[in-house]
Amino acid sequence: MVRAHLQQGFTLIEALIVIAMIGVMLALAAPSFVTFTASQRVKTASFDLYATLAFARSEAIKRRQPVTVAPVGGDWTTGWTVNTVVGGVDTTLRSQDALLGVLITIPGGATSVVYRLDGRLTSASAIGVLIQPQTANASIPNRCIRVDLTGLPKSTNITDTTCP
């Protein structure tokens, strides 16, 4: 009586073919993953800044005193703080750490966003904040957060570097 011997496991050739197929799939997916990551960084930065601006406006109305959103060290990419004066002392209400992979600028030279006690801006015109990937990529839309004179922020995708 002859018994069939059952094989278990994979042959070396089968394992090498699977490894080669995985390598090909990773090589095809890597460039799109880099673009996806850069796009998510721009979105995350815009959501974080939008939330900060809404918070600052709300605090100005609630506290009935001016609230300032200013970049850390003069560069928005290194983070920002929300400050107000409490009992004569400058107090930080919220802070944001540095964001990697994005460039954040305010075209027109404004260095901070200041809300009055009624939630409106102290500036004479609307402020636009441009958020773009650190490495230029035409397939990733830039984002613009425009703060109108009423103090309300609005975030939009833009294809150029003009933040209305």
Stockholm file with secondary structure:
# STOCKHOLM 1.0

chainA/1-164         MVRAHLQQGFTLIEALIVIAMIGVMLALAAPSFVTFTASQRVKTASFDLYATLAFARSEAIKRRQPVTVAPVGGDWTTGWTVNTVVGGVDTTLRSQDALLGVLITIPGGATSVVYRLDGRLTSASAIGVLIQPQTANASIPNRCIRVDLTGLPKSTNITDTTCP
#=GR chainA/1-164 SS CCCCCCCCSCCHHHHHHHHHHHHHHHHHHHHHHHHHHHHHHHHHHHHHHHHHHHHHHHHHHHHTSCEEEEEGGGCGGGCEEEEEEETTEEEEEEEECCCSSEEEECTTSCCCEEECTTSCBSSSSCEEEEEEESSCCTTSCEEEEEECTTSCEEEEEESSSCCC
#=GC SS_cons         CCCCCCCCSCCHHHHHHHHHHHHHHHHHHHHHHHHHHHHHHHHHHHHHHHHHHHHHHHHHHHHTSCEEEEEGGGCGGGCEEEEEEETTEEEEEEEECCCSSEEEECTTSCCCEEECTTSCBSSSSCEEEEEEESSCCTTSCEEEEEECTTSCEEEEEESSSCCC
//
